[in-house]
Amino acid sequence: MPRPDVYLDECVDMHLAARLRQRGFRVVVPLDVGLLSADDPVHLASAARNNLLLLTCNRRHFQALHRRYQEVGQVHGGILIVSSRPPDQLGIRVSMALDWIGSFPDHRSQLFRWHDLQQLLIVGERLPGYTEAEVRRALGHASRP
């Protein structure tokens, strides 16, 4: 399954970029493309131009931007919305979500939320390449001895 290339919005902890790269993802951050302190529409437009899925914690702004793109028939590289908390689970949650998104035939112009994958995991859905311990950690369940 093809993994999407990712653009991290500035609201996301930039340490996540290193964690995702260690797992084999191609990650672009605003500093890489000279967009530090840019407005949200600029970040989404840059990600769209470069066919990158935008990862953000900013649900309200990017849901609105997604709707605007849909209204005018504009294409973006996809948007993944995650919670910034708890930070110790963010790496595994985002990795799982990106692999899940990679299973879609086309993720462009779609809006994804961690919550959607979380619900699938709760009812027993599993992604290839992830252990039960990783699933429990992503869901916030204490490790079992």
C-alpha positions as a LaTeX table, in Angstrom:
\begin{tabular}{lrrr}
\hline
Residue & $x$ (\AA) & $y$ (\AA) & $z$ (\AA) \\
\hline
Met1 & 0.00 & 0.00 & 0.00 \\
Pro2 & 1.45 & 3.39 & $-0.95$ \\
Arg3 & 2.14 & 5.67 & 1.98 \\
Pro4 & 1.22 & 9.33 & 1.57 \\
Asp5 & 3.93 & 11.94 & 1.75 \\
Val6 & 3.20 & 14.34 & 4.60 \\
Tyr7 & 3.36 & 18.06 & 5.29 \\
Leu8 & 3.30 & 18.95 & 9.01 \\
Asp9 & 1.32 & 22.06 & 9.84 \\
Glu10 & 3.11 & 24.37 & 12.27 \\
Cys11 & 0.73 & 23.47 & 15.10 \\
Val12 & 2.08 & 19.90 & 15.13 \\
Asp13 & 5.05 & 19.10 & 17.37 \\
Met14 & 8.00 & 19.15 & 14.96 \\
His15 & 9.64 & 16.25 & 16.86 \\
Leu16 & 7.01 & 14.13 & 15.15 \\
Ala17 & 8.80 & 14.63 & 11.82 \\
Ala18 & 11.83 & 12.65 & 13.04 \\
Arg19 & 9.61 & 9.86 & 14.43 \\
Leu20 & 7.74 & 9.57 & 11.15 \\
Arg21 & 10.95 & 9.61 & 9.10 \\
Gln22 & 12.29 & 6.77 & 11.26 \\
Arg23 & 9.21 & 4.78 & 10.25 \\
Gly24 & 9.92 & 5.45 & 6.57 \\
Phe25 & 7.58 & 8.35 & 5.83 \\
Arg26 & 8.61 & 11.31 & 3.67 \\
Val27 & 7.88 & 14.37 & 5.77 \\
Val28 & 8.07 & 18.06 & 4.84 \\
Val29 & 7.92 & 20.78 & 7.49 \\
Pro30 & 7.30 & 24.52 & 6.97 \\
Leu31 & 10.98 & 25.32 & 7.52 \\
Asp32 & 11.90 & 23.04 & 4.59 \\
Val33 & 9.84 & 25.14 & 2.18 \\
Gly34 & 10.28 & 28.61 & 3.69 \\
Leu35 & 6.79 & 28.86 & 5.15 \\
Leu36 & 7.42 & 29.47 & 8.83 \\
Ser37 & 4.60 & 31.61 & 10.29 \\
Ala38 & 2.54 & 31.40 & 7.10 \\
Asp39 & $-1.26$ & 31.42 & 7.29 \\
Asp40 & $-3.18$ & 28.15 & 7.15 \\
Pro41 & $-4.42$ & 28.67 & 3.56 \\
Val42 & $-0.80$ & 29.09 & 2.44 \\
His43 & 0.22 & 25.83 & 4.15 \\
Leu44 & $-2.65$ & 23.92 & 2.53 \\
Ala45 & $-1.95$ & 25.43 & $-0.89$ \\
Ser46 & 1.73 & 24.48 & $-0.66$ \\
Ala47 & 0.87 & 20.94 & 0.42 \\
Ala48 & $-1.66$ & 20.71 & $-2.44$ \\
Arg49 & 0.85 & 21.94 & $-5.05$ \\
Asn50 & 3.31 & 19.28 & $-3.90$ \\
Asn51 & 0.70 & 16.48 & $-3.54$ \\
Leu52 & 1.35 & 16.21 & 0.19 \\
Leu53 & $-1.19$ & 15.18 & 2.79 \\
Leu54 & $-1.38$ & 17.95 & 5.38 \\
Leu55 & $-1.21$ & 16.83 & 9.02 \\
Thr56 & $-2.68$ & 19.25 & 11.54 \\
Cys57 & $-4.10$ & 19.59 & 15.05 \\
Asn58 & $-6.10$ & 22.62 & 13.94 \\
Arg59 & $-9.48$ & 21.00 & 13.32 \\
Arg60 & $-11.61$ & 24.13 & 13.04 \\
His61 & $-9.49$ & 26.00 & 10.48 \\
Phe62 & $-8.70$ & 23.05 & 8.26 \\
Gln63 & $-12.24$ & 21.68 & 8.21 \\
Ala64 & $-13.33$ & 25.10 & 6.98 \\
Leu65 & $-10.54$ & 25.19 & 4.38 \\
His66 & $-11.49$ & 21.69 & 3.23 \\
Arg67 & $-15.11$ & 22.82 & 2.75 \\
Arg68 & $-13.96$ & 25.85 & 0.75 \\
Tyr69 & $-11.84$ & 23.66 & $-1.51$ \\
Gln70 & $-14.83$ & 21.35 & $-2.06$ \\
Glu71 & $-17.18$ & 24.23 & $-2.84$ \\
Val72 & $-14.99$ & 25.48 & $-5.68$ \\
Gly73 & $-13.83$ & 22.06 & $-6.88$ \\
Gln74 & $-10.23$ & 22.67 & $-5.88$ \\
Val75 & $-8.01$ & 19.64 & $-5.16$ \\
His76 & $-5.73$ & 19.25 & $-2.16$ \\
Gly77 & $-3.47$ & 16.38 & $-1.11$ \\
Gly78 & $-5.71$ & 15.32 & 1.76 \\
Ile79 & $-5.90$ & 16.49 & 5.36 \\
Leu80 & $-5.37$ & 14.43 & 8.50 \\
Ile81 & $-6.58$ & 15.95 & 11.76 \\
Val82 & $-5.16$ & 14.58 & 14.99 \\
Ser83 & $-5.28$ & 15.72 & 18.57 \\
Ser84 & $-2.04$ & 17.10 & 19.95 \\
Arg85 & $-2.68$ & 15.23 & 23.18 \\
Pro86 & $-1.41$ & 12.93 & 24.49 \\
Pro87 & 1.96 & 13.69 & 22.89 \\
Asp88 & 3.51 & 10.34 & 23.87 \\
Gln89 & 0.94 & 8.54 & 21.68 \\
Leu90 & 1.10 & 10.92 & 18.75 \\
Gly91 & 3.84 & 9.10 & 16.83 \\
Ile92 & 2.10 & 5.72 & 16.76 \\
Arg93 & $-1.31$ & 7.28 & 16.13 \\
Val94 & $-0.10$ & 9.30 & 13.16 \\
Ser95 & 1.88 & 6.38 & 11.71 \\
Met96 & $-1.16$ & 4.14 & 11.90 \\
Ala97 & $-3.42$ & 6.81 & 10.43 \\
Leu98 & $-1.04$ & 7.43 & 7.52 \\
Asp99 & $-0.83$ & 3.72 & 6.75 \\
Trp100 & $-4.63$ & 3.53 & 6.95 \\
Ile101 & $-4.95$ & 6.48 & 4.56 \\
Gly102 & $-2.48$ & 4.74 & 2.24 \\
Ser103 & $-5.02$ & 1.92 & 1.88 \\
Phe104 & $-7.51$ & 4.27 & 0.18 \\
Pro105 & $-7.42$ & 4.26 & $-3.64$ \\
Asp106 & $-7.11$ & 8.06 & $-3.61$ \\
His107 & $-6.69$ & 10.22 & $-0.53$ \\
Arg108 & $-6.61$ & 13.52 & $-2.39$ \\
Ser109 & $-9.20$ & 16.09 & $-1.31$ \\
Gln110 & $-10.36$ & 13.92 & 1.57 \\
Leu111 & $-10.53$ & 14.88 & 5.22 \\
Phe112 & $-9.43$ & 12.22 & 7.72 \\
Arg113 & $-9.54$ & 12.26 & 11.49 \\
Trp114 & $-7.70$ & 10.05 & 13.98 \\
His115 & $-11.09$ & 9.48 & 15.58 \\
Asp116 & $-12.32$ & 7.64 & 12.46 \\
Leu117 & $-9.48$ & 5.12 & 12.61 \\
Gln118 & $-9.77$ & 4.90 & 16.38 \\
Gln119 & $-13.37$ & 3.73 & 16.05 \\
Leu120 & $-12.31$ & 1.00 & 13.61 \\
Leu121 & $-9.55$ & $-0.18$ & 15.96 \\
Ile122 & $-11.95$ & $-0.29$ & 18.90 \\
Val123 & $-14.23$ & $-2.70$ & 17.04 \\
Gly124 & $-11.31$ & $-4.98$ & 16.09 \\
Glu125 & $-10.01$ & $-3.69$ & 12.76 \\
Arg126 & $-6.23$ & $-4.09$ & 12.47 \\
Leu127 & $-3.59$ & $-2.66$ & 10.16 \\
Pro128 & $-0.80$ & $-4.81$ & 8.77 \\
Gly129 & 2.56 & $-4.20$ & 10.42 \\
Tyr130 & 1.31 & $-3.09$ & 13.84 \\
Thr131 & 1.38 & $-5.24$ & 16.95 \\
Glu132 & $-1.42$ & $-5.51$ & 19.48 \\
Ala133 & 0.82 & $-3.63$ & 21.92 \\
Glu134 & 1.08 & $-0.74$ & 19.45 \\
Val135 & $-2.68$ & $-0.76$ & 18.92 \\
Arg136 & $-3.26$ & $-0.67$ & 22.68 \\
Arg137 & $-0.78$ & 2.18 & 23.04 \\
Ala138 & $-2.41$ & 4.15 & 20.21 \\
Leu139 & $-5.80$ & 3.68 & 21.87 \\
Gly140 & $-4.43$ & 4.83 & 25.23 \\
His141 & $-4.76$ & 1.46 & 26.92 \\
Ala142 & $-2.20$ & 0.47 & 29.51 \\
Ser143 & 0.16 & $-2.29$ & 28.44 \\
Arg144 & $-0.73$ & $-5.72$ & 29.69 \\
Pro145 & 2.02 & $-7.73$ & 31.36 \\
\hline
\end{tabular}
